Amino acid sequence: MNTNRYGEPCPLCQAPLLLDVLQVRSGQSDFPVAEPVTGRRCSSCQAAQPERWVEVMREHYGDS
């Protein structure tokens, strides 16, 4: 199941990043067994500084 939540501060503006999270569930548990982050977003920085955003995301997290 895909969901969103807030995470660590944006490296550019310090606002909380919106994380795209994939919740992996098990038949034996009511709770997620894994929650890998599939994406990170900061609407103000992505729109205002798209090139810098991609560069910083690659430096900090290895993705864009």
C-alpha positions in Angstrom: 0.0 0.0 0.0 1.4 3.4 -0.9 1.1 6.3 1.6 2.7 9.6 2.4 4.2 11.0 5.5 6.5 13.8 6.5 10.1 13.1 7.1 13.4 14.9 7.7 13.9 18.6 6.7 14.5 19.6 3.1 18.2 20.2 2.5 17.4 23.4 0.7 14.7 25.2 2.7 14.4 23.1 6.0 10.6 22.5 5.5 9.6 18.8 6.2 9.9 16.6 3.1 6.9 14.7 2.0 7.9 11.0 1.7 6.3 8.5 -0.6 6.3 5.3 1.4 5.4 1.7 0.3 4.0 -0.2 3.2 4.7 -3.9 2.9 2.4 -6.0 5.1 2.5 -9.6 6.2 -0.5 -11.9 6.6 0.7 -12.7 10.1 0.7 -9.1 11.4 -1.7 -6.1 11.4 1.3 -3.7 11.2 3.6 -3.0 8.2 6.8 -5.2 8.2 8.7 -2.8 6.0 8.3 0.8 4.8 10.8 1.6 2.1 10.8 5.3 0.9 10.1 5.4 -2.8 10.3 9.2 -3.3 10.8 12.5 -1.6 9.1 15.8 -2.4 9.3 19.5 -1.4 6.8 21.3 -3.5 8.4 24.8 -3.1 12.0 23.7 -3.9 11.0 21.3 -6.7 9.1 24.1 -8.5 11.5 27.0 -7.7 14.8 25.3 -8.2 14.3 22.1 -10.2 18.0 21.6 -11.3 19.3 22.3 -7.8 16.7 20.0 -6.3 17.8 17.0 -8.5 21.4 17.7 -7.6 20.8 17.9 -3.9 18.6 14.8 -3.8 21.3 12.8 -5.6 24.0 14.0 -3.2 21.9 13.3 0.0 19.9 10.2 -1.0 21.2 8.8 -4.2 18.0 9.6 -6.1 16.0 12.5 -7.6 
